[in-house]
Amino acid sequence: MDEEKTMLVSKALEEIRIAILEEDKLSEIFFEDFETDRNIGKIFLGIIENRVPSLEAFFVNIGLGKNGFLRYRDVLDDPNQYKVGDKILVQVRKDGGTRKGPQLSMQISLPGKYLVYIPNSNESIGISRKILQEKERIRLRQVAKKILIDNESIIFRTNSEGIDEKEVEVELSEMRKMYNSILQRFHSQKNPGVLYEESDFLEYILRERLDSKTKKIITDDRQIFRKLKKV
């Protein structure tokens, strides 16, 4: 029998703290970090500022003050087709440190509740390892083959276990629209800068951790309560 989960959401001094209990035992805890400016997952318009063949990489201005590092292997096409001054669409894969900028990739991925959407990709269909039943894995692959078009891939997240084809289709459609909106901003914008960033901390945790095993959500904040009612 699956363990039932309870989510506790508390707000103090404008900081949100979230605890997850499984059968009344603490399993995970999350703190909103105001001190760290995280860029992982953000999508930027970047301008290639330098090419370093010895490192097999480009240095890309994404408007953060420190240039991002884009390896040739993280470029979608032949690296030789890009030159200094080119405008490119990139996503942060790893935050930088005090002395170096973030690591970038031109392979964009957008996470949803059930799927991770990967445009411009011919990779095979991915399925969370936590979905153990082979019958369900086969079903999800069949669903994906019906709804995917050329040059796009998806990864089924753990939450996708048991969902019907329509739900997958609806989320995929929303993610396609989101990606097209990012592309529109990319084409209309000239200067380096962020084009897309993740939802706020609470929405992120709800998307990542809220599932059918979660039976209760308890909060001590009215604003959060109103937000939760809309979920």
Contacts in CASP RR format, 6 or more apart in sequence:
PFRMAT RR
TARGET T0000
AUTHOR 0000-0000-0000
METHOD contacts of the structure
MODEL  1
MDEEKTMLVSKALEEIRIAILEEDKLSEIFFEDFETDRNIGKIFLGIIEN
RVPSLEAFFVNIGLGKNGFLRYRDVLDDPNQYKVGDKILVQVRKDGGTRK
GPQLSMQISLPGKYLVYIPNSNESIGISRKILQEKERIRLRQVAKKILID
NESIIFRTNSEGIDEKEVEVELSEMRKMYNSILQRFHSQKNPGVLYEESD
FLEYILRERLDSKTKKIITDDRQIFRKLKKV
2 213 0 8 1.000
3 22 0 8 1.000
3 23 0 8 1.000
3 213 0 8 1.000
4 22 0 8 1.000
4 23 0 8 1.000
4 213 0 8 1.000
4 214 0 8 1.000
4 215 0 8 1.000
5 20 0 8 1.000
5 21 0 8 1.000
5 22 0 8 1.000
5 27 0 8 1.000
5 211 0 8 1.000
5 213 0 8 1.000
5 214 0 8 1.000
5 215 0 8 1.000
6 20 0 8 1.000
6 21 0 8 1.000
6 24 0 8 1.000
6 214 0 8 1.000
6 215 0 8 1.000
6 216 0 8 1.000
6 217 0 8 1.000
6 218 0 8 1.000
7 18 0 8 1.000
7 19 0 8 1.000
7 20 0 8 1.000
7 21 0 8 1.000
7 209 0 8 1.000
7 210 0 8 1.000
7 214 0 8 1.000
7 216 0 8 1.000
7 217 0 8 1.000
7 218 0 8 1.000
8 18 0 8 1.000
8 19 0 8 1.000
8 20 0 8 1.000
8 21 0 8 1.000
8 217 0 8 1.000
8 218 0 8 1.000
8 219 0 8 1.000
9 16 0 8 1.000
9 17 0 8 1.000
9 18 0 8 1.000
9 202 0 8 1.000
9 217 0 8 1.000
9 218 0 8 1.000
9 219 0 8 1.000
9 220 0 8 1.000
9 221 0 8 1.000
9 224 0 8 1.000
9 228 0 8 1.000
10 16 0 8 1.000
10 17 0 8 1.000
10 18 0 8 1.000
10 19 0 8 1.000
10 219 0 8 1.000
10 220 0 8 1.000
10 221 0 8 1.000
11 17 0 8 1.000
11 219 0 8 1.000
11 220 0 8 1.000
11 221 0 8 1.000
11 223 0 8 1.000
11 224 0 8 1.000
15 31 0 8 1.000
15 32 0 8 1.000
15 34 0 8 1.000
16 31 0 8 1.000
16 32 0 8 1.000
16 201 0 8 1.000
16 202 0 8 1.000
16 224 0 8 1.000
17 29 0 8 1.000
17 30 0 8 1.000
17 31 0 8 1.000
17 32 0 8 1.000
18 29 0 8 1.000
18 30 0 8 1.000
18 202 0 8 1.000
18 205 0 8 1.000
18 209 0 8 1.000
19 26 0 8 1.000
19 28 0 8 1.000
19 29 0 8 1.000
19 30 0 8 1.000
20 26 0 8 1.000
20 27 0 8 1.000
20 28 0 8 1.000
20 29 0 8 1.000
20 209 0 8 1.000
21 27 0 8 1.000
28 209 0 8 1.000
30 201 0 8 1.000
30 205 0 8 1.000
32 201 0 8 1.000
38 95 0 8 1.000
39 64 0 8 1.000
39 92 0 8 1.000
39 95 0 8 1.000
39 102 0 8 1.000
40 92 0 8 1.000
40 93 0 8 1.000
40 94 0 8 1.000
40 95 0 8 1.000
40 102 0 8 1.000
41 91 0 8 1.000
41 92 0 8 1.000
41 93 0 8 1.000
41 197 0 8 1.000
41 198 0 8 1.000
42 91 0 8 1.000
42 92 0 8 1.000
42 194 0 8 1.000
42 196 0 8 1.000
42 197 0 8 1.000
42 198 0 8 1.000
43 89 0 8 1.000
43 90 0 8 1.000
43 91 0 8 1.000
43 92 0 8 1.000
43 108 0 8 1.000
43 182 0 8 1.000
43 194 0 8 1.000
43 195 0 8 1.000
43 196 0 8 1.000
43 197 0 8 1.000
44 62 0 8 1.000
44 63 0 8 1.000
44 89 0 8 1.000
44 90 0 8 1.000
44 91 0 8 1.000
44 92 0 8 1.000
44 104 0 8 1.000
44 192 0 8 1.000
44 193 0 8 1.000
44 194 0 8 1.000
44 195 0 8 1.000
45 62 0 8 1.000
45 87 0 8 1.000
45 88 0 8 1.000
45 89 0 8 1.000
45 185 0 8 1.000
45 186 0 8 1.000
45 189 0 8 1.000
45 191 0 8 1.000
45 192 0 8 1.000
45 193 0 8 1.000
45 195 0 8 1.000
46 60 0 8 1.000
46 61 0 8 1.000
46 62 0 8 1.000
46 63 0 8 1.000
46 87 0 8 1.000
46 88 0 8 1.000
46 89 0 8 1.000
46 90 0 8 1.000
46 192 0 8 1.000
46 193 0 8 1.000
47 60 0 8 1.000
47 61 0 8 1.000
47 85 0 8 1.000
47 86 0 8 1.000
47 87 0 8 1.000
47 88 0 8 1.000
47 192 0 8 1.000
48 58 0 8 1.000
48 59 0 8 1.000
48 60 0 8 1.000
48 61 0 8 1.000
48 82 0 8 1.000
48 83 0 8 1.000
48 84 0 8 1.000
48 85 0 8 1.000
48 86 0 8 1.000
48 88 0 8 1.000
49 59 0 8 1.000
49 60 0 8 1.000
49 61 0 8 1.000
49 67 0 8 1.000
49 84 0 8 1.000
49 85 0 8 1.000
50 58 0 8 1.000
50 59 0 8 1.000
50 67 0 8 1.000
50 84 0 8 1.000
51 58 0 8 1.000
51 59 0 8 1.000
51 82 0 8 1.000
51 83 0 8 1.000
51 84 0 8 1.000
52 58 0 8 1.000
52 59 0 8 1.000
55 71 0 8 1.000
56 71 0 8 1.000
56 72 0 8 1.000
56 73 0 8 1.000
56 79 0 8 1.000
57 69 0 8 1.000
57 70 0 8 1.000
57 71 0 8 1.000
57 72 0 8 1.000
58 69 0 8 1.000
58 70 0 8 1.000
58 72 0 8 1.000
58 75 0 8 1.000
58 79 0 8 1.000
58 82 0 8 1.000
59 67 0 8 1.000
59 68 0 8 1.000
59 69 0 8 1.000
59 70 0 8 1.000
60 67 0 8 1.000
60 68 0 8 1.000
60 69 0 8 1.000
60 70 0 8 1.000
60 88 0 8 1.000
60 90 0 8 1.000
60 104 0 8 1.000
61 67 0 8 1.000
61 68 0 8 1.000
61 192 0 8 1.000
62 68 0 8 1.000
62 90 0 8 1.000
62 92 0 8 1.000
62 102 0 8 1.000
62 104 0 8 1.000
62 192 0 8 1.000
62 193 0 8 1.000
62 194 0 8 1.000
63 191 0 8 1.000
63 192 0 8 1.000
63 193 0 8 1.000
64 101 0 8 1.000
64 102 0 8 1.000
64 193 0 8 1.000
66 96 0 8 1.000
66 100 0 8 1.000
66 101 0 8 1.000
66 102 0 8 1.000
67 101 0 8 1.000
68 101 0 8 1.000
68 102 0 8 1.000
68 103 0 8 1.000
68 104 0 8 1.000
69 100 0 8 1.000
69 101 0 8 1.000
69 102 0 8 1.000
69 103 0 8 1.000
69 104 0 8 1.000
70 88 0 8 1.000
70 90 0 8 1.000
70 103 0 8 1.000
70 104 0 8 1.000
70 105 0 8 1.000
70 106 0 8 1.000
71 103 0 8 1.000
72 79 0 8 1.000
74 93 0 8 1.000
74 104 0 8 1.000
74 105 0 8 1.000
74 106 0 8 1.000
74 107 0 8 1.000
75 82 0 8 1.000
75 106 0 8 1.000
76 106 0 8 1.000
76 107 0 8 1.000
76 120 0 8 1.000
82 88 0 8 1.000
87 186 0 8 1.000
87 190 0 8 1.000
88 106 0 8 1.000
89 106 0 8 1.000
89 108 0 8 1.000
89 182 0 8 1.000
89 183 0 8 1.000
89 186 0 8 1.000
89 195 0 8 1.000
90 104 0 8 1.000
90 105 0 8 1.000
90 106 0 8 1.000
91 104 0 8 1.000
91 105 0 8 1.000
91 106 0 8 1.000
91 107 0 8 1.000
91 108 0 8 1.000
91 109 0 8 1.000
92 102 0 8 1.000
92 103 0 8 1.000
92 104 0 8 1.000
93 102 0 8 1.000
93 103 0 8 1.000
93 104 0 8 1.000
93 105 0 8 1.000
94 102 0 8 1.000
94 103 0 8 1.000
95 102 0 8 1.000
96 102 0 8 1.000
96 103 0 8 1.000
107 118 0 8 1.000
107 120 0 8 1.000
107 121 0 8 1.000
108 118 0 8 1.000
108 119 0 8 1.000
108 120 0 8 1.000
108 179 0 8 1.000
108 182 0 8 1.000
109 116 0 8 1.000
109 117 0 8 1.000
109 118 0 8 1.000
110 116 0 8 1.000
110 117 0 8 1.000
110 118 0 8 1.000
110 119 0 8 1.000
110 175 0 8 1.000
110 178 0 8 1.000
110 179 0 8 1.000
110 196 0 8 1.000
111 117 0 8 1.000
111 157 0 8 1.000
111 207 0 8 1.000
112 157 0 8 1.000
112 171 0 8 1.000
112 175 0 8 1.000
112 207 0 8 1.000
113 157 0 8 1.000
113 159 0 8 1.000
113 171 0 8 1.000
113 207 0 8 1.000
114 156 0 8 1.000
114 157 0 8 1.000
114 159 0 8 1.000
114 160 0 8 1.000
114 163 0 8 1.000
114 167 0 8 1.000
114 168 0 8 1.000
114 171 0 8 1.000
115 154 0 8 1.000
115 155 0 8 1.000
115 156 0 8 1.000
115 157 0 8 1.000
115 160 0 8 1.000
115 168 0 8 1.000
115 171 0 8 1.000
115 172 0 8 1.000
115 175 0 8 1.000
116 154 0 8 1.000
116 155 0 8 1.000
116 157 0 8 1.000
117 152 0 8 1.000
117 154 0 8 1.000
117 172 0 8 1.000
117 175 0 8 1.000
117 176 0 8 1.000
117 179 0 8 1.000
118 152 0 8 1.000
118 153 0 8 1.000
118 154 0 8 1.000
118 155 0 8 1.000
119 151 0 8 1.000
119 152 0 8 1.000
119 176 0 8 1.000
119 179 0 8 1.000
120 151 0 8 1.000
120 152 0 8 1.000
121 151 0 8 1.000
121 152 0 8 1.000
121 153 0 8 1.000
122 151 0 8 1.000
122 153 0 8 1.000
123 153 0 8 1.000
124 153 0 8 1.000
125 140 0 8 1.000
125 141 0 8 1.000
125 144 0 8 1.000
125 145 0 8 1.000
125 148 0 8 1.000
125 153 0 8 1.000
125 154 0 8 1.000
125 155 0 8 1.000
125 156 0 8 1.000
126 153 0 8 1.000
126 154 0 8 1.000
126 155 0 8 1.000
126 156 0 8 1.000
127 137 0 8 1.000
127 140 0 8 1.000
127 141 0 8 1.000
127 155 0 8 1.000
127 156 0 8 1.000
128 155 0 8 1.000
128 156 0 8 1.000
128 157 0 8 1.000
128 158 0 8 1.000
128 160 0 8 1.000
128 161 0 8 1.000
130 158 0 8 1.000
130 161 0 8 1.000
131 137 0 8 1.000
131 140 0 8 1.000
131 156 0 8 1.000
131 158 0 8 1.000
131 160 0 8 1.000
131 161 0 8 1.000
136 161 0 8 1.000
136 162 0 8 1.000
140 156 0 8 1.000
140 160 0 8 1.000
143 165 0 8 1.000
143 168 0 8 1.000
144 154 0 8 1.000
144 156 0 8 1.000
144 168 0 8 1.000
146 165 0 8 1.000
147 165 0 8 1.000
147 168 0 8 1.000
147 169 0 8 1.000
147 172 0 8 1.000
148 154 0 8 1.000
148 172 0 8 1.000
154 172 0 8 1.000
158 211 0 8 1.000
159 211 0 8 1.000
160 168 0 8 1.000
178 196 0 8 1.000
182 195 0 8 1.000
182 196 0 8 1.000
185 195 0 8 1.000
186 195 0 8 1.000
189 195 0 8 1.000
198 204 0 8 1.000
199 207 0 8 1.000
202 224 0 8 1.000
202 227 0 8 1.000
206 231 0 8 1.000
210 217 0 8 1.000
210 231 0 8 1.000
217 228 0 8 1.000
219 225 0 8 1.000
219 228 0 8 1.000
END
